[in-house]
Amino acid sequence: MTRKELIKALATKQGITQATAEAHIDAVKSIIVAEVSAGNEVVLGPDFGTFKPVTRTGVVPGTKTQYNSKSVKFSISAGFKTSLNS
C-alpha cells in the first residue's frame, strides 16, 4: 500500500476528506518522529506494535573518530502477529 492509497483508505473508512486524512497521517508521523528522536518509545497498543529508539556507536575506519548513529526499531505486537497468522 502506498501513502496515497493509505490516505484514500483512511478517508473512506472515517468519512473524511483526503486532505484531512493526509493531515492526520502527517500529525501522527510527526509525533512519532519527535518522541523517538527524544529517546522515547512509542507504543501503539497491544494490537499493533512499538517504535523503539536505537543508538549505536561506531568508529570511522582508519581513524579513532567515534560517532553516534540513531535509528529506530519497530516490533510488532503479539496481537498483530496473531491477526496475521489467523
JONORLIN-V85865 format. One record per backbone hydrogen bond with DSSP energy under -1.0 kcal/mol. NH is the residue of the N-H (numbers start at 0). CO is the residue of the C=O. If there is no record, write none. Layout:
<<NH;CO> <NH;CO>>
This chain:
<<5;1> <6;2> <7;3> <8;4> <9;5> <10;6> <11;7> <12;8> <13;9> <14;10> <15;10> <20;16> <21;17> <22;18> <23;19> <24;20> <25;21> <26;22> <27;23> <28;24> <29;25> <30;26> <31;27> <32;28> <33;29> <34;30> <35;31> <36;32> <37;33> <38;35> <39;34> <41;50> <43;48> <47;44> <49;74> <50;41> <51;72> <53;70> <55;68> <57;66> <59;64> <62;59> <66;57> <68;55> <70;53> <72;51> <74;49> <76;47> <80;76> <81;77> <82;78> <83;79> <84;80>>
